[in-house]
Amino acid sequence: MLKAFGWRYWVSLIFGFATFTAQASIYPYKVSDGQIVYQRYANKPKLAVKGATLQDFKVVFKNNFMAIATSQGHFYCNDRALDEHFSPSTARILDGFLLTNVGAFASCQPTVAIDHETFSKLNFPFYKNANQILLSSGKVLAGADANSFHSARSQGYDAHHYFFVAGNKPLIVNYQQSVHLYNKCLGWAKVDSQLYFKGHAQSSVDASSFKCLSRYVVADKDHLIIDGAAKLTFKVQLDTNTLHVLKGNFISDGKTAWFASVAPFEFKGLDVSQAKVNGMTISDGKQSWKCQNFQQNDQPMCEKVKL
């Protein structure tokens, strides 16, 4: 459900009338050269909050997507001045969407008319709005049928199309029979009998033996694949049904164990039947290896340590 925040609730929830002084700032607002500016990220430009004054500027609501402020009898969404007829007591907020009596906004930019009764959050970046699917940007996902739409993070499908959304241009694939979204593995889907990663067909990955292991790690009978790239070729073809996650990035097929990260590492001689993982260390009681999730100067991801 959308949250309704009246004026008094906004104020008490966040700052209790948090007001600027010449020396203070209230993120994501600050004072620059005597003027109030909006700047959520340091690498983004400072945007002037036109018409706002230090004497009475107040932040009345903020979340990870937007901030609502008031000054001189006007309301602002981030740096945007809202229409003078804006009524805070009737506004609704869901993530980066602000629904008001003077229009709807996504991250404070005007978006399409939104049905307050049906508007709901799906998996990021999808939202349902009556018979439309909206993206977090506020744009309509063209061609998507809201009544048959299913989603996972960044991808979804309806009765006829598979969608992958990253950046400003969604990728769309028509399908005939079925779509399977691998919720645990970011970006992977099977469209009919073809595997896709981030909207692109992966003809080199064997769909019949494909297995999703973790957020970034998948495998087929021949390869260990990390973030869409084959990082290790198995010495012999594997029955991927035997592959499982021991803990974190440590995986095994019951005979061999690997550390599946930037550059996969095989633990030679490790007795997998006795192996235990503690944090970033794996040990079978006779040998122990400590690993790290980053690589420096092409050094191995894991090194042997004394017991």
N, C-alpha and C positions, 0 to 999 in steps of 0.2 A: 504494500500500500504506500501511496505517497504521503509524505509527512506535511502536515499543515502547521505553519509557524506564524502565529500572530506577532505583532510588534513587541508586546511585553515578553513573550516567550523567547524570542530571538535575543533580546537584550540580556535577560537573566541567564540564558543558557551559556552565552559566550563571555561577555565582558562586563555586564552590568553597567552599560554606558561607558565603554572604554574610549577614552578621548585622547587625542594627540596633544602633546606639548611640543615646544620647539625642539626639544632634545630627544623625544621618544619616538618610536615607530611601532606600528602594530602590523605584523606580517599578515598579508603580503603588501601592505602599504608602508611607505616611508616618506620622509621629507627630503627633497633634493632641491638645493638652491631656493629654499623658502617656499617650495611648492609641493603639494601632496601628489605622489605618483604611485602607480600600481606596478609592482614587479614581483611576480611569483618566483621566477628563477633568475639567478645571477647572470646567466648568459643570454637573457632576453632583454629587449629594450625597456626603458622606463617609460610608462605611459601616463601622461598627465591626467589627473582627475579634475577636469575643467569645472570651475565654479565652486569647488570645495575650499573651505577655509580652515586654517589650523584652530581657530577659536572654538568651533563647534563640530568638528569632524568626529564621527563615531562609527565604529564597526559593530554591526548588530548581528551578523551571522557569518560563519565561514566554514568551509569543509575543504577537501583536497582538490576541488574543482573550481570553486568560486567563492567570492566574498561579497557580502551586501553591506553597504555603508550609507550613511546619511550626513548631509551638511546643507545648511541654508534652506531647509525644508524640502530638499531633493533627495531621492534615493539613487544609489549607484550599484550596478552589478559589475564587479571588477572596476574597470575605468569607465564603463558605459553609463551615461545618465539615463535612467528610466523615465518613461513618460510621466508627466506631472499627475496623471490620474491613477498611477500605480497604487494599489491597495495592499499593503503588507499582510493584513489580516486574512486575505483570501488566497495568498500565494501558496504554492505547493513546490516541494523540492524533492528530487530523486537524483542522487549522484550529481552530475553536472547539469541537470535539467532544472530550469526554473519556470514554473507555469504560473502565469499571472492574469489579471483582468485586462492587461494591456499587451498581451501576446505571450508567446512561449520562447524560451531561450535555451541554447545548449552552450555551456561554458560562456554564457553571457552574450552569445551571438544569436540573432533572431533565427528561429527555425520554423518548421511548418506548424499549422494548427494542430494542437494535441487534445485528444479526448481524455479528459481527466478521469473518467470512469474506467477505461480499459488500459490506460498507459501502465506498463509494467516492465520490470527489468528481467532480461534473460541472461545468458552468459555473455561476458564482455566480448565485443562492444555492441551487443544487440539489445534493442528495446522494442516491445510490441506496442503499437499505437493503432487501435481499431484494426483496420485491414492492411496496415502498413508495418514494415519492419524498419526501424530507425537505427542509425549508427550513433555512437557516442558523440560524433561531430555534429549531430542534428540532421545529417543528410538522410534521405530515404534510400534504402537498399533497393535499387531498381530491379523489378522483375520478381521480387520475393513475395510469396503468398503467405501472409501471416497466419492463416488458419491451418496450414500444414507444416509450419516452420519448426525445425528442431535445431538446437545449437550446442556447441562446445566452445571453449575459448578460441576466438578469432575465426571460427568456421561454423557453417550451418548448412542446412539443406531444406528444401520444400519438396513438393510432389514431383518436381521435374528438374530442379537445378541444385548443384552443389556450389557453395560460396566459400571463398577464403578472403578475409579482410585484414590487410595490413597496410597502413598508410592511406593514401587518398583514393586508390583505384582497386575496388574489389575484383577478384578473379572469379569467373563464373564458368562452370562446366555442366553441360547437359548430361543427364544420365537416363538409362532405360529401365533398370531393375531395382537397384538398391544403393544406399549409401550407409557406410558404417564409420562413425567418428570415434577415434581413439582418444577418449577423454583424458586418460592419464599421460599420453605422449603428445606433447605440444606440436600441433601442426599436421599430424598424420591422419589420413582418412583412406578408406577403400571405397572407390566409386565404381560400381559394377565389379569387375574383377581386377581393376587397376589401382595400384597404390599411388597416393598423392602426398607430397610434402609441401606445405605452405602453398597449396594451389597448383603445384606443378607435378606432372606425371613422373613417376620413378620407375622406369622400365628396367633398370638394373637391379631392383630389389625384388626378390621372389615373394610373391603375395601368398603362396600356399604355405610357406614356412615362417611368415612374418610374425614377430612377437614384440609386443610393447612391454618394456621393462620399467622405465621410469620417465620422468618429465622430458629428458633429452636423449634417452638411450633406447634404441630398438635393435633388433637383430633379425637376420634370416639365416638360412642354413649355412651360408658362406661367410657372412660378415657381421661384425659388430659396428653399428652405425650410430654416430653421435652427432646430434643437431643436424641431421640430414646428410652427413658425409660418412662414407665407409672408412672407418679408422683402423680396422684390423681384419685381416682375412684368416679365418680359422684354418688350422693345419689339415683337418679333415672336416667333412660336412657334419654339422651338428643336428641333432634332433632338438629343435628349439623348445619343445615341450619340457625339456629337462632344465632349461635356463631359468634361473630365478635370482632375485635380489637377496643377498645375505643381509646387507644393511647399507644404506647410503649408496655410494657408487661401487660397492663391492658386489660382484655377481659371480655365479658359478653354475656349472652344468652337472654338479655332483662329483666330477672327477678333477676338474681344473677350476681355478679361481682367477678372476681378472679384476683390476681396478679400472672402471670405465669412466674416463674423464678425457681431458684434452688429447692425450696420447695414451691409449690403453696399455696397461701393464699386466703381464702374465706372471703369476707367482709360481715359479718352477720349483718342484720338490715339495710344495706345501701339501700336507695331508688334509684335504678338504673335509673329510669326515670329522676331524677334530678341530677345525678352524673356528675361531670366534673373532668377532669384530668389536673393537672398543674404540669408539670415536673414529679416528683416522688410521687406526692400527689394526692389522690382522695377524693372528698368531695361531699356530697349531700346538703350542707348548714346547716345540723344539726349535722353531725359527719364527721370527717376527719381522714384519715389514711395516714401516710408517710411510703414509702417502700424503700428498697435498693436491689440492684442486687446481693448482696453476703450475705452469712449466716455465723454467728459466734456462735460457741458453741451451735448449735441446737436452737438458738433463732428464733422466728417468723420473717418472711421476712418483715412484716409490723407492725407498732405500731400506736395506736390511739393517736392523738394529739389534743390539745385544739384549738377551732376555734378562 
